[in-house]
Amino acid sequence: MKIKAGDKLPSSELFCLNQNNEVIKIDILDLCKIGKSIVLGMPGAFTKTCSTLHLPGYIKNYDLALKKGIKKIICISVNDPYVMNAWGKIQNIEDKILLLSDVKAEFTKKIGADFNWRGWSL
């Protein structure tokens, strides 16, 4: 079932690296308790469109988001936390956006954003 406007986010464990480069677990619901948040889903770190258009747009408009009452911008992808961390460094996100890894696609599935690649020809 796809999540719709007004639905509550499902509890899901996501992962990131802390200051010591150790993998830590974070529940998305705990992050969103701090106030109004923007939660982005990206197909993958280092993908062309996400790296040149999607993520840079949120970095560029970070101050505007704060002025509109946004407390946190969270970007979730199915890449592992090490890849997400490296992508954040290359994108110079500083502390503007929290990059989280949905390694098992648990959150992605719970909100109905998963899809099946079978049958696609590339």
N, C-alpha and C positions, 0 to 999 in steps of 0.2 A: 504494500500500500504506500503510495507516494504521500509525503508530508504536504500539507496545505497551509496557507496563511491562517494563523490563529491556533494551529496545532502545537502541542508541547513537544519539545525536542525529547527524543528517547535517551535514556542514560546509556552511555557508551564510553568504554575506555579507549583513550587515544594516547599517543606517545610522542615525546620530544626529548631533546637532550638538555640537561641542565648546564650550569656554568662549568661543571667539571667533566663535561662530555659523557655523562652517565645517562642511560635511558631511564626516563621516569614516566609513570602513568598519570594521566589526568582524565577526570570525567568531564565531559562537555557540559553537563548540568552545573557542576561546581564553577566552571569558568563563567557561565552566563548569569550567575547569581549576582555578580557585581554591578549589573545594570544593562542598559541597552547595548547589544553587541551585533556586529555583522559577522555572519558565518559564511565563508566562501567554500565551495567545493571545486577543486581543480582536477582535471583528468590525470595530470602528472607533472611533477617537477621537471624542469628543463625541457618541457615541450615547447615548440616554437611559439604558438599563440599565447600560452600561459606566461611565458618568459618575456615576450615582447609587448604584450598588450594587457592581459588581465591583471597580473600581480603589479606591474608598474603603475597601472591606473589607480589602484588602491593606495600605493605608496605616495603617489603624487597628490592624491586628495585626502590624505590622512588628517591634515589640519582642518579641512572642511568637515570631515566626519566628526571630529571632536567638537566643533562649534555646534553641530546638530545634536549633541548629547550622546554620541557613541562613546562607550567606555573601553571597548576592546574590539579589534578586528582579528578574526581567527580564520586561517586558511587550512583546509583539510584536504589531504590527498592520500592515496593508497601506497605511496612510496614509504620506504623505511625512514626512521628518524634521522639517520646519518645523511641520507640523500636530501631530506628536507632541510636539514641544517646547512649543508653545503650550498643548496639553492638559495637560501636566505642570505648567506654571506655574499654570494655573487650578485644577488639583487640589491644588496645594501639596504635591507629592511630595518636595520638597527633594532629598536624596540617597538617599532610601529605595528608590526603584524606578528602574531604568534602562529608559527607553522607547526601543524600537528600531523602526525602519521596515523592513518587508519589501516595498519598493516594487514589485519584480517578482513578488511572491508566490512566490519561489524556495523559501524555507524552508517556507512554508505547503503548497506542492505536495509537497515532499520528505517531509513527515510525514503526508501524506494528509488534510490539513484543508481543502483547497480544495473548492469545490462550484460547480455551474453554476446560474446564476439563470434560464436559459432554461426556459420552461414555467411559471414561477411567475407568478401574477397578484397584483399588489399593489393 
